[in-house]
């Protein structure tokens, strides 16, 4: 093959890696790549006004498409602005290939403006970070980047691209790396040990998180719960890792509450599948796992196994394959007495789930006509109006639990939230990436006003590329989650000492902001106005926003 420039080589690499979009915020160090993209109409450049938007869109795209989102940032300032959402991607195991332009290497000794150790800046927020020093290494390094991003445990990688290397010529040869599948098969002895523990369990529980979705193991996890009569918790719901409307589903397990220790004390065996075990934000005197609970932990990330608590059986493997084999081993050991025990456990857990559902319905009834609008009323109206097949992107934090409980997500990829918590502001851009990855499903983003303000520039990108997402802003004019945590940690009544949690005087005008970015918007203050406003919004074939004034009380 004839020699081509580094910029042209990078375009060819993107084609071979099946990259359809480049999400970016350019500057002077990116002009060579931008110019090369002018001659690549098959790869769409999505211009963003802030790096939070670029990384957020890439994550949303990746979580639906399964292919690494490709991001191009502007040297040290652009990379620094992107770090909060890169931290989310790292914690959530989202494979991204993030690049940034570096100053011309021939100027390095002169300490040029904006030059920095970009790989060093990115390293704490990525699985791998590197700077390319020779144009001839572009194919090799980019191949490594895509391979590492996709290899379990998945995550973002970073490549620094000195601009002069993109203008130099090289002999181009490239073959995309095969997508790694992780460790082949689970150890048969460990599977037998895990099955024996579950078969002898009197009160088993399961703890699941986003590793289930990452390994496409929803069906297998659901089957294991049903076979063993295990109640199921999620410590942080970021995907549909277990059907929320399933009778064995018991809801959230708050790792920052001592109540979790009490809940786990009911179990004699705990199965932990694809979950951080645990990732606490609040120090507690006693460990969350009580003595005497035997743990089976299954993960494709060796670092998570036995990390914070000793476990009886630690299985490092693709979660889908491991649990599929565990289900077969369990079935092989079942007898009539065990089936009777399982049936009894299942009935008891189902009754507990039904009680929670009744309590939720009673709460919604009490709050139906409140003004400002109660979050429970908003979520009820969304459930009634939302179109079939809609994907919900959740960044509404303090209203998130009532959203999930009300809509009862059960289908894979029907619900997405920042994995493991992390930075606010993922919702608005993430929803755009979700829609770009699959235009056949309607997409609705439900965001808190604090989260929306963090990445509000995403609305311009939505309008610029006519990405038909409906944004619902839960406008309570407060960092309500801060109040909740402040009350929990310090024991302060939620209505007192509001420093740092008020978003009033002035109150943000989200309709005005949306209009300024070229988007339709409507404001709802009265509960009775919600049905018509949501129906109009959900049937729009263009990006639009609904700002709902909500109660700011805990």
C-alpha positions in Angstrom: 0.0 0.0 0.0 1.3 3.5 -0.8 2.4 5.7 2.0 -0.4 7.8 3.6 -0.4 10.5 6.3 -0.9 9.7 9.9 -4.3 11.5 9.7 -5.4 9.3 6.8 -4.2 6.2 8.6 -6.3 7.1 11.6 -9.4 7.4 9.4 -8.7 4.0 7.8 -8.3 2.5 11.3 -11.7 4.0 12.3 -13.3 2.4 9.3 -11.7 -1.0 10.0 -12.8 -0.8 13.7 -16.4 0.0 12.5 -16.4 3.5 14.1 -19.3 5.5 12.6 -19.0 8.6 14.8 -16.3 10.8 16.2 -17.5 12.8 19.2 -15.3 15.9 19.8 -14.5 19.4 20.8 -11.7 20.6 18.5 -8.8 23.1 18.9 -5.6 23.9 17.0 -4.1 20.5 17.8 -6.9 18.6 16.2 -7.1 20.4 12.8 -5.2 17.7 10.9 -7.6 15.0 12.0 -10.6 17.3 11.4 -9.4 18.0 7.9 -8.9 14.3 7.2 -12.5 13.7 8.3 -13.7 16.2 5.7 -12.9 13.4 3.1 -14.6 10.6 5.1 -18.4 11.1 4.7 -19.0 7.6 6.1 -17.7 8.8 9.5 -19.8 11.5 11.1 -18.2 14.1 13.3 -20.5 15.1 16.1 -19.5 18.5 17.3 -20.0 19.2 21.0 -19.7 22.5 23.0 -18.2 20.9 26.1 -16.1 17.8 26.7 -18.6 16.4 29.2 -21.0 16.2 26.3 -18.5 14.5 24.0 -17.6 11.7 26.5 -21.2 11.4 27.7 -22.5 10.9 24.2 -19.8 8.3 23.5 -20.7 6.3 26.6 -24.4 6.3 25.7 -23.5 5.1 22.2 -21.2 2.4 23.5 -23.7 1.0 26.0 -26.3 0.4 23.2 -24.0 -0.5 20.3 -21.4 -2.6 22.1 -18.7 -0.9 20.1 -16.2 1.6 21.7 -17.2 5.2 21.3 -14.4 7.3 19.8 -13.7 10.7 21.3 -11.3 13.5 20.2 -10.4 16.3 22.6 -8.3 19.4 22.6 -5.0 18.9 24.4 -4.6 19.4 28.2 -7.6 21.8 28.7 -10.0 19.5 26.8 -8.8 16.4 28.6 -9.1 18.1 32.0 -12.7 19.1 31.3 -13.5 15.5 30.3 -12.1 13.8 33.4 -15.4 13.6 35.4 -17.2 11.6 32.7 -14.0 9.5 32.0 -14.1 8.6 35.7 -17.7 7.4 35.2 -16.7 5.3 32.3 -13.8 3.7 34.2 -15.9 2.9 37.2 -18.7 1.6 35.0 -16.5 -0.5 32.7 -17.5 1.3 29.5 -15.0 0.8 26.6 -14.1 4.1 25.0 -11.2 5.2 22.9 -10.4 8.8 23.9 -7.8 10.8 22.0 -6.5 14.3 22.3 -4.2 16.4 20.2 -0.7 17.0 21.5 1.5 19.9 20.5 4.1 19.4 17.8 6.9 17.2 19.3 9.5 19.5 17.6 8.4 22.3 20.0 8.6 20.1 23.1 11.9 21.6 24.4 10.4 25.1 24.2 7.5 24.4 26.7 4.8 25.4 24.2 1.4 26.6 25.3 -1.1 23.9 26.3 1.5 21.1 26.2 1.3 18.7 29.2 1.8 15.1 30.1 -1.5 14.1 28.6 -1.0 10.4 29.2 -0.1 11.1 32.8 -3.2 13.3 33.2 -5.4 10.5 31.8 -3.9 7.5 33.5 -5.9 7.6 36.8 -9.1 7.7 34.7 -8.4 5.0 32.1 -7.3 1.4 31.8 -4.4 2.4 29.6 -2.9 5.8 28.6 -0.1 6.4 26.1 1.4 9.0 23.8 2.5 8.1 20.3 6.1 9.2 19.5 6.5 7.9 15.9 4.0 8.1 13.0 4.8 4.5 12.1 3.4 3.4 15.5 -0.1 4.8 14.9 -1.5 1.5 13.6 0.1 -0.6 16.4 -0.9 1.7 19.2 -4.5 2.2 18.0 -4.9 -1.5 17.6 -3.7 -2.0 21.2 -6.1 0.8 22.3 -9.2 -0.9 20.9 -8.1 -4.3 22.2 -7.5 -3.1 25.7 -10.8 -1.1 25.8 -12.8 -4.2 24.9 -10.9 -6.8 27.0 -12.6 -7.6 30.3 -12.6 -5.7 32.5 -13.6 -3.2 29.9 -13.0 0.5 30.2 -11.8 3.7 28.6 -8.3 4.1 27.1 -6.5 7.3 26.1 -4.1 8.0 23.2 -2.2 11.3 22.9 -1.7 12.3 19.2 1.0 14.9 18.5 -0.3 16.9 15.6 2.9 16.7 13.5 2.7 12.8 13.5 -0.7 13.1 11.8 0.9 15.0 8.9 3.9 12.6 8.5 3.7 9.7 6.1 3.9 6.0 6.9 3.5 2.6 5.4 0.0 1.6 6.5 -0.9 -2.0 7.4 -3.8 -2.7 9.8 -5.9 -5.6 11.0 -8.6 -5.0 13.6 -8.1 -7.0 16.8 -10.6 -9.8 17.5 -13.0 -8.9 20.3 -11.7 -10.6 23.4 -14.2 -12.9 25.1 -12.6 -13.1 28.6 -11.7 -16.3 30.5 -13.1 -19.3 28.7 -14.9 -21.6 31.1 -15.5 -21.5 34.9 -13.7 -24.0 37.0 -16.0 -27.1 37.4 -15.0 -27.7 41.0 -16.0 -24.1 41.9 -19.3 -24.5 40.1 -20.0 -27.6 42.1 -19.1 -25.9 45.3 -21.4 -22.9 44.5 -24.2 -25.3 43.6 -23.8 -27.2 46.8 -23.9 -24.0 48.8 -27.2 -22.9 47.1 -28.8 -26.3 47.4 -28.2 -26.4 51.2 -29.2 -22.7 51.7 -32.2 -21.9 53.8 -32.4 -18.1 53.0 -30.3 -17.2 49.9 -30.1 -13.7 48.5 -28.5 -12.4 45.3 -26.8 -9.0 44.7 -26.5 -7.9 41.1 -25.1 -4.9 39.3 -24.0 -3.8 35.8 -21.7 -6.7 35.2 -24.9 -8.7 34.4 -25.8 -6.4 31.5 -22.1 -6.2 30.4 -22.1 -10.0 30.1 -25.6 -10.2 28.6 -26.6 -12.4 31.6 -30.1 -11.1 32.5 -31.8 -14.3 31.5 -29.3 -16.6 33.3 -29.5 -14.5 36.5 -33.2 -14.5 36.5 -33.3 -18.2 36.1 -30.9 -18.7 39.0 -33.1 -16.6 41.3 -36.1 -18.6 40.3 -34.5 -22.0 40.6 -33.1 -21.2 44.1 -35.9 -19.0 45.4 -33.5 -16.2 46.1 -34.5 -12.6 46.7 -32.6 -10.2 44.6 -31.1 -6.7 45.4 -29.2 -4.2 43.4 -26.7 -2.0 45.2 -26.8 0.5 42.3 -29.2 0.1 39.4 -27.6 1.4 36.2 -29.0 -1.1 33.8 -31.7 -3.8 33.9 -29.7 -6.4 35.7 -32.8 -8.0 37.1 -36.5 -7.3 36.2 -37.7 -4.6 38.5 -41.3 -6.0 38.3 -40.3 -9.6 39.1 -41.8 -11.0 42.3 -38.3 -12.0 43.6 -37.0 -8.5 43.2 -36.5 -6.7 46.5 -35.2 -3.3 45.3 -32.2 -1.2 46.1 -29.5 -2.2 48.6 -28.2 1.1 50.0 -24.5 0.6 50.7 -24.4 3.8 52.7 -27.0 2.7 55.3 -26.7 0.4 58.3 -30.0 -1.1 57.2 -28.1 -3.0 54.6 -26.3 -5.0 57.3 -29.7 -5.9 58.8 -31.1 -7.0 55.4 -28.0 -9.2 54.7 -28.1 -10.8 58.1 -31.3 -12.6 56.9 -29.2 -14.6 54.4 -27.1 -17.7 54.9 -25.8 -17.6 51.3 -25.3 -14.5 49.2 -24.6 -14.7 45.4 -22.8 -11.6 44.2 -22.9 -11.3 40.4 -21.1 -8.5 38.5 -21.4 -6.2 41.5 -19.0 -3.9 43.4 -18.9 -5.7 46.8 -19.2 -3.1 48.2 -18.4 0.5 47.1 -19.3 2.7 50.1 -19.2 6.4 50.2 -19.9 6.7 53.9 -17.7 5.1 56.7 -19.6 2.8 59.1 -18.3 1.3 62.3 -19.4 -2.2 61.4 -18.8 -4.0 58.0 -21.8 -4.3 55.8 -21.4 -8.1 55.5 -22.4 -9.8 58.7 -20.5 -12.8 60.1 -21.7 -16.1 59.0 -23.0 -15.2 55.5 -21.4 -17.5 52.9 -20.6 -15.6 49.7 -20.4 -16.9 46.1 -18.9 -14.2 44.0 -18.9 -14.3 40.1 -17.2 -11.6 38.0 -15.1 -11.3 34.9 -12.9 -8.7 36.7 -10.4 -10.5 39.0 -9.8 -7.3 40.9 -13.3 -7.4 42.3 -13.1 -11.0 43.6 -12.3 -11.3 47.3 -11.4 -7.5 47.3 -13.3 -6.2 50.3 -14.7 -9.3 51.9 -13.5 -13.0 52.0 -15.8 -15.3 50.0 -16.5 -19.0 50.0 -16.3 -19.4 46.2 -14.8 -16.8 43.8 -15.4 -17.5 40.1 -13.5 -15.5 37.6 -15.3 -15.9 34.3 -17.8 -14.4 31.8 -20.8 -14.1 34.0 -23.3 -15.4 31.5 -21.3 -18.6 31.0 -20.6 -19.1 34.7 -24.2 -18.7 35.8 -25.5 -20.8 33.0 -23.3 -23.7 34.2 -24.3 -23.0 37.9 -28.0 -23.3 36.9 -27.3 -26.7 35.3 -25.4 -27.9 38.3 -28.1 -26.7 40.7 -30.8 -28.5 38.7 -28.8 -31.7 38.8 -28.8 -31.6 42.6 -32.4 -30.6 43.2 -34.8 -33.0 45.0 -38.5 -32.7 46.0 -37.6 -31.4 49.5 -35.5 -28.6 48.1 -38.2 -27.8 45.6 -40.7 -27.4 48.4 -38.4 -25.1 50.3 -37.8 -23.0 47.2 -41.6 -22.7 46.6 -42.1 -21.5 50.2 -39.3 -19.0 49.9 -40.6 -17.7 46.6 -44.1 -17.2 48.1 -42.7 -15.3 51.1 -40.5 -13.0 49.0 -43.4 -12.4 46.6 -45.6 -11.3 49.5 -42.8 -8.9 50.5 -42.6 -7.5 47.0 -46.4 -7.1 46.8 -46.4 -5.2 50.1 -43.8 -2.8 48.7 -45.9 -2.3 45.6 -49.0 -1.5 47.7 -47.0 1.0 49.8 -45.8 2.7 46.6 -49.3 2.9 45.3 -50.6 4.4 48.5 -47.8 7.0 48.6 -48.6 8.0 45.0 -52.3 8.3 45.8 -51.5 10.6 48.8 -49.2 12.8 46.7 -51.3 12.8 43.5 -52.5 16.4 43.6 -49.6 18.0 45.5 -48.2 21.3 44.3 -45.4 21.7 43.6 -45.7 18.4 41.8 -44.6 15.3 43.7 -42.0 13.1 41.9 -44.4 10.1 42.3 -47.0 12.0 40.3 -44.5 12.8 37.5 -43.4 9.2 37.2 -46.9 7.9 37.1 -47.7 10.3 34.3 -44.6 9.3 32.4 -45.5 5.6 32.7 -49.0 6.3 31.2 -47.7 8.5 28.4 -44.4 6.9 27.4 -44.4 5.1 24.0 -43.8 1.4 23.7 -40.1 0.4 23.4 -38.9 3.7 24.9 -35.4 3.7 26.5 -35.2 5.7 29.6 -32.0 7.5 30.5 -32.0 8.4 34.2 -29.9 11.2 35.7 -32.5 12.4 38.2 -30.7 11.0 41.3 -33.1 11.9 44.2 -36.1 10.9 42.2 -34.4 7.9 40.6 -35.8 5.3 43.0 -39.4 6.3 42.5 -38.8 6.4 38.7 -37.5 2.8 38.7 -40.2 1.5 41.1 -43.0 3.1 39.1 -42.0 2.1 35.6 -40.8 -1.4 36.6 -38.2 -2.0 33.9 -37.7 -5.6 32.8 -36.3 -5.5 29.2 -32.6 -5.3 28.5 -31.4 -1.8 27.6 -34.7 -0.3 28.5 -33.1 1.7 31.3 -29.7 3.3 31.6 -28.1 5.3 34.4 -24.5 6.3 35.2 -22.8 3.1 36.4 -21.7 3.0 40.0 -22.7 6.6 40.6 -19.9 9.0 39.9 -20.3 12.4 38.3 -23.7 14.0 37.6 -24.3 15.3 34.1 -24.2 12.1 32.1 -27.9 11.9 31.3 -28.4 14.6 28.7 -25.4 13.7 26.5 -25.8 9.9 27.3 -29.3 10.0 25.9 -28.1 11.4 22.6 -25.6 8.6 22.3 -28.3 6.0 23.0 -30.4 7.4 20.2 -27.5 7.6 17.7 -26.7 4.0 18.4 -30.2 2.8 17.6 -32.8 5.1 16.1 -35.6 2.5 16.2 -36.4 3.1 19.9 -37.8 6.4 21.4 -35.4 7.8 24.0 -36.4 9.9 27.0 -33.9 11.5 29.4 -35.2 12.3 32.9 -32.7 14.6 34.6 -32.4 16.6 37.8 -31.9 20.3 37.3 -28.4 20.1 38.9 -27.4 17.3 36.5 -28.9 19.1 33.5 -27.0 22.3 34.3 -23.7 20.3 34.4 -24.0 19.3 30.8 -26.6 21.7 29.4 -24.5 22.3 26.2 -25.7 18.9 25.0 -28.9 20.5 24.0 -27.1 22.4 21.2 -25.7 19.2 19.9 -29.2 17.6 20.0 -30.7 20.5 18.0 -27.7 20.8 15.6 -27.9 17.1 14.5 -31.7 16.8 15.0 -31.4 13.9 17.4 -35.0 13.3 18.6 -34.7 12.9 22.3 -37.2 14.2 24.9 -35.6 15.7 27.9 -37.6 15.9 31.1 -36.1 18.2 33.7 -37.1 17.5 37.3 -36.8 21.2 38.4 -36.9 21.3 42.2 -34.3 24.2 42.3 -32.1 22.2 44.6 -29.3 19.7 44.9 -31.8 17.5 46.7 -29.4 14.5 46.8 -27.0 16.7 48.8 -29.7 17.3 51.4 -30.5 13.6 51.6 -26.9 12.7 52.2 -26.3 15.6 54.6 -29.3 14.6 56.7 -28.1 10.9 56.7 -24.5 11.6 57.6 -24.9 14.5 60.0 -28.4 13.8 61.3 -29.5 17.3 60.4 -33.3 17.8 59.6 -33.6 18.1 55.9 -35.3 21.5 56.0 -32.5 23.1 58.1 -29.0 24.4 57.1 -29.4 24.4 53.3 -26.0 25.9 52.4 -24.8 24.5 49.1 -28.0 22.8 48.1 -30.3 25.6 46.8 -30.5 26.5 43.1 -32.8 29.5 43.6 -32.4 33.2 43.3 -32.0 33.0 40.4 -33.9 29.9 39.4 -32.5 28.3 36.2 -34.8 28.8 33.2 -34.4 25.5 31.4 -37.1 26.4 28.8 -35.2 29.6 28.0 -32.0 27.7 27.7 -33.5 25.1 25.4 -35.0 27.8 23.2 -31.6 29.5 23.0 -30.1 26.2 21.7 -32.8 25.9 19.1 -35.1 23.4 20.8 -38.8 23.4 21.6 -39.6 23.5 25.3 -42.6 23.6 27.7 -42.9 24.3 31.4 -45.3 22.5 33.7 -46.3 23.7 37.1 -49.7 22.3 37.6 -50.2 18.5 38.1 -53.2 18.5 35.8 -51.1 19.8 32.9 -48.7 16.9 33.0 -50.6 14.3 30.8 -51.1 16.7 27.8 -47.6 18.1 28.0 -45.9 14.6 28.1 -48.1 13.3 25.3 -47.1 16.2 23.1 -43.4 15.8 24.0 -43.3 12.0 23.5 -44.9 12.3 20.0 -42.5 15.0 18.8 -40.2 13.9 16.0 -37.5 16.4 17.1 -35.5 17.1 20.2 -37.6 18.8 22.9 -37.6 19.6 26.6 -40.3 19.6 29.3 -39.4 21.5 32.5 -41.5 20.2 35.5 -41.5 22.2 38.7 -41.2 19.6 41.5 -41.4 19.6 45.2 -37.9 20.1 46.7 -38.5 18.5 50.0 -37.0 15.1 51.0 
